[in-house]
Amino acid sequence: MDIFRKVTLSSLLAASFGLVAATAWAQDMSPPEPGKMGGMKEMHEKMGGMHKQRVEGMHAMPATVTTVDKQTGLVEVTAEGMNLRLHFPPATVADLKEGDKISVHMGYSKEK
């Protein structure tokens, strides 16, 4: 085997390993499945926690968008027979519209 083939084979193997590692990491950091009760807790733990306080009451609920204010990020939904008013960064609601079916993931932490 000449040097060119050895270098090419080594490069291909290294690239393949990198692709496999990146794919495994991306799958590990994927968002929780809709309706999966432990999904947010698992994602929070994988991310190393967003803050130092303990997050309680994590759950997901199916919801239907009733109004969207794309300037402020306020979204009103109906979920499990309740009307909820939620806030998101405005850029993240740019594609939402009335009638969209979404999954809302929630949790809370107490202030110290």
Backbone bond lengths (Angstrom), bond angles and torsions (degrees), N, CA, C in turn:
res aa  C-N    CA-C-N  psi(-1)  N-CA   C-N-CA  omega(-1)  CA-C   N-CA-C  phi
1 M - - - 1.450 - - 1.526 107.71 -
2 D 1.339 116.32 126.52 1.461 118.85 -178.99 1.534 110.67 -79.34
3 I 1.313 116.35 169.59 1.470 122.73 -174.56 1.528 111.07 -62.73
4 F 1.336 117.50 -37.23 1.472 120.36 179.92 1.520 110.60 -61.14
5 R 1.315 118.04 -44.61 1.468 121.32 -179.83 1.534 110.88 -66.71
6 K 1.320 118.06 -38.30 1.460 121.27 178.69 1.528 110.67 -63.48
7 V 1.335 116.79 -44.74 1.470 120.96 179.73 1.526 109.73 -65.23
8 T 1.328 117.06 -43.93 1.461 120.89 179.84 1.525 110.76 -62.83
9 L 1.319 117.81 -44.22 1.457 122.04 179.39 1.526 110.34 -63.72
10 S 1.319 117.55 -43.33 1.466 121.44 178.17 1.521 110.56 -62.28
11 S 1.317 117.58 -43.08 1.468 121.61 179.71 1.521 110.88 -63.88
12 L 1.334 116.38 -42.38 1.459 120.27 178.65 1.523 111.56 -63.05
13 L 1.322 117.41 -42.80 1.458 121.31 178.46 1.526 111.56 -63.58
14 A 1.320 116.84 -42.90 1.471 120.67 179.52 1.524 110.66 -64.46
15 A 1.325 116.89 -43.06 1.464 120.71 178.89 1.521 111.07 -63.98
16 S 1.319 116.89 -41.03 1.463 120.83 178.83 1.520 111.07 -63.04
17 F 1.332 116.68 -43.11 1.465 120.52 178.80 1.529 110.10 -62.25
18 G 1.316 116.93 -43.21 1.468 121.09 179.16 1.512 112.00 -62.17
19 L 1.314 117.32 -40.90 1.457 121.80 179.31 1.521 110.84 -65.34
20 V 1.325 117.04 -43.10 1.464 121.42 178.65 1.526 110.08 -63.63
21 A 1.327 117.68 -44.49 1.467 121.38 -179.86 1.527 110.94 -63.91
22 A 1.333 117.63 -43.04 1.467 121.17 179.68 1.523 110.97 -64.90
23 T 1.331 117.41 -40.23 1.461 121.50 178.73 1.517 110.49 -64.21
24 A 1.321 117.73 -42.93 1.467 121.36 179.45 1.524 110.10 -63.48
25 W 1.335 118.38 -41.58 1.454 121.26 179.27 1.524 110.54 -64.94
26 A 1.332 117.49 -43.94 1.463 121.13 -179.40 1.524 111.00 -62.36
27 Q 1.325 117.31 -40.20 1.456 120.10 178.92 1.520 110.07 -67.42
28 D 1.319 117.69 -36.14 1.459 121.29 -179.71 1.520 111.15 -67.44
29 M 1.327 118.85 -30.31 1.455 122.82 -177.58 1.525 112.46 -98.09
30 S 1.328 117.91 11.09 1.456 120.14 -179.05 1.516 110.23 -64.87
31 P 1.353 117.49 151.33 1.453 120.04 -179.85 1.525 111.21 -65.02
32 P 1.327 117.37 158.60 1.449 119.78 -179.65 1.517 111.95 -64.27
33 E 1.325 115.90 152.18 1.452 120.16 177.17 1.518 109.39 -70.48
34 P 1.357 117.76 139.22 1.455 119.57 178.44 1.531 110.45 -55.48
35 G 1.315 115.49 134.19 1.454 120.84 177.76 1.515 114.25 83.60
36 K 1.331 118.37 -5.79 1.461 120.39 -179.58 1.525 108.11 -82.87
37 M 1.305 116.73 112.29 1.462 121.60 -171.91 1.520 113.09 -60.66
38 G 1.311 119.33 -39.73 1.460 120.83 -177.13 1.509 113.48 -87.25
39 G 1.314 118.20 -2.42 1.453 122.10 -173.10 1.512 114.62 -57.53
40 M 1.331 117.57 -45.79 1.460 119.72 -178.41 1.516 111.32 -66.54
41 K 1.329 117.24 -40.37 1.462 120.23 179.81 1.518 109.74 -62.10
42 E 1.336 116.61 -43.77 1.458 120.62 178.86 1.521 110.75 -62.19
43 M 1.321 116.75 -43.91 1.460 120.26 -179.42 1.529 110.20 -65.44
44 H 1.328 117.35 -41.49 1.459 122.18 178.38 1.521 110.47 -59.76
45 E 1.341 116.54 -43.50 1.462 120.75 179.32 1.521 111.44 -66.25
46 K 1.341 117.58 -40.72 1.463 120.98 179.34 1.522 111.17 -62.36
47 M 1.338 116.04 -35.05 1.460 120.73 -177.74 1.524 111.68 -80.95
48 G 1.323 117.20 -2.11 1.452 119.93 179.57 1.516 112.21 81.70
49 G 1.320 117.65 13.17 1.466 121.44 -179.73 1.513 110.20 81.29
50 M 1.309 116.24 135.52 1.461 120.08 179.50 1.519 111.28 -81.61
51 H 1.302 116.04 -20.60 1.447 121.30 179.23 1.524 108.01 -156.71
52 K 1.303 116.68 177.08 1.456 120.80 -174.23 1.528 113.30 -81.83
53 Q 1.334 117.83 -17.12 1.455 120.72 -176.48 1.523 111.36 -79.91
54 R 1.312 114.90 152.30 1.459 121.36 179.47 1.530 109.33 -74.82
55 V 1.314 116.90 130.66 1.459 122.03 179.01 1.519 108.12 -93.60
56 E 1.319 115.77 129.71 1.465 122.95 -176.77 1.525 110.31 -116.26
57 G 1.319 114.83 165.14 1.461 121.83 169.85 1.515 115.88 61.08
58 M 1.316 118.15 24.42 1.466 119.41 -178.07 1.520 111.01 -64.26
59 H 1.325 114.57 131.73 1.456 120.20 176.32 1.521 109.21 -163.30
60 A 1.316 115.06 168.15 1.459 121.41 177.93 1.516 107.91 -125.06
61 M 1.321 116.30 146.03 1.456 120.32 177.66 1.525 109.92 -141.41
62 P 1.337 116.43 139.24 1.460 119.66 175.80 1.520 109.36 -69.18
63 A 1.322 116.91 144.22 1.460 121.15 -177.66 1.519 110.08 -146.85
64 T 1.336 114.61 158.42 1.459 121.58 175.25 1.520 107.97 -118.34
65 V 1.322 116.71 127.36 1.461 122.12 -179.27 1.533 109.03 -69.68
66 T 1.348 115.88 129.41 1.470 120.01 177.24 1.522 111.06 -106.18
67 T 1.336 118.32 -37.28 1.469 121.82 174.63 1.522 109.57 -146.99
68 V 1.330 115.39 153.01 1.474 121.65 176.93 1.520 108.25 -137.32
69 D 1.320 116.56 127.33 1.463 121.57 171.90 1.523 105.95 -106.12
70 K 1.316 116.26 102.09 1.464 121.45 -174.09 1.526 112.42 -72.32
71 Q 1.332 117.29 -16.45 1.468 120.98 177.60 1.529 111.51 -78.62
72 T 1.347 116.51 -42.76 1.466 120.66 -175.55 1.527 113.28 -98.93
73 G 1.340 117.35 -19.18 1.463 120.86 -176.60 1.516 113.25 86.17
74 L 1.335 117.87 5.51 1.460 120.50 177.83 1.520 110.04 -76.80
75 V 1.326 114.74 129.57 1.460 121.37 -179.19 1.524 107.06 -128.07
76 E 1.326 116.06 130.25 1.456 120.71 174.56 1.517 107.74 -106.61
77 V 1.347 114.87 135.20 1.459 121.27 -178.64 1.519 109.31 -134.79
78 T 1.318 114.77 161.03 1.457 121.83 168.18 1.513 105.67 -109.64
79 A 1.354 116.03 125.34 1.460 121.34 -177.92 1.520 108.40 -140.36
80 E 1.307 115.96 123.03 1.464 121.43 178.54 1.520 112.10 50.68
81 G 1.344 115.85 43.92 1.454 121.63 177.16 1.518 115.13 77.03
82 M 1.328 117.56 6.16 1.466 121.47 -179.34 1.523 110.10 -116.21
83 N 1.328 115.57 147.30 1.458 121.05 172.95 1.519 107.73 -92.61
84 L 1.320 116.68 125.24 1.462 121.92 -179.93 1.522 109.61 -120.28
85 R 1.325 115.96 142.51 1.459 122.03 174.55 1.517 106.37 -115.29
86 L 1.326 116.84 119.55 1.456 122.88 -173.34 1.522 110.67 -122.13
87 H 1.320 116.17 154.52 1.469 120.24 176.60 1.516 110.02 -119.73
88 F 1.328 115.64 135.44 1.454 124.00 176.94 1.520 108.22 -133.76
89 P 1.336 118.03 160.25 1.467 118.46 171.42 1.534 108.44 -58.17
90 P 1.334 117.74 130.86 1.469 120.46 -174.57 1.530 114.92 -50.30
91 A 1.319 118.25 -38.54 1.477 120.00 -178.38 1.526 112.03 -62.35
92 T 1.330 117.27 -26.55 1.468 120.00 -176.14 1.523 113.14 -80.16
93 V 1.335 117.40 -11.80 1.473 119.68 179.89 1.520 112.04 -108.00
94 A 1.322 117.14 8.84 1.468 121.53 -176.19 1.527 113.01 -56.92
95 D 1.332 117.84 -32.65 1.463 120.92 -177.13 1.528 113.22 -97.62
96 L 1.329 118.19 -2.06 1.464 120.17 179.30 1.524 110.48 -77.29
97 K 1.334 115.04 147.99 1.463 119.73 175.95 1.523 109.15 -146.21
98 E 1.315 115.77 160.36 1.459 121.93 178.91 1.527 110.16 -53.16
99 G 1.327 115.66 133.46 1.456 121.10 179.38 1.518 114.63 95.55
100 D 1.337 117.56 -14.21 1.473 119.93 178.05 1.521 110.15 -61.15
101 K 1.318 115.89 139.43 1.458 122.64 174.28 1.522 106.63 -94.16
102 I 1.325 116.27 123.81 1.456 120.90 -178.59 1.527 109.61 -131.97
103 S 1.317 116.12 171.03 1.454 122.34 172.85 1.523 106.53 -116.43
104 V 1.337 116.17 124.56 1.466 121.21 -179.44 1.527 107.43 -101.17
105 H 1.332 116.47 126.27 1.464 122.64 -179.62 1.532 106.90 -108.78
106 M 1.333 116.46 125.38 1.464 119.70 -174.97 1.522 112.46 -132.22
107 G 1.305 114.75 158.84 1.449 124.24 173.75 1.519 107.27 -168.03
108 Y 1.323 117.55 169.90 1.456 120.65 178.16 1.519 109.34 -145.87
109 S 1.339 115.00 162.92 1.455 120.50 173.28 1.526 107.17 -140.05
110 K 1.321 116.65 146.37 1.459 121.99 179.30 1.519 109.95 -81.67
111 E 1.305 115.58 140.04 1.468 120.91 174.78 1.517 108.35 -75.92
112 K 1.300 116.29 143.77 1.473 120.09 179.61 1.493 110.87 -93.03
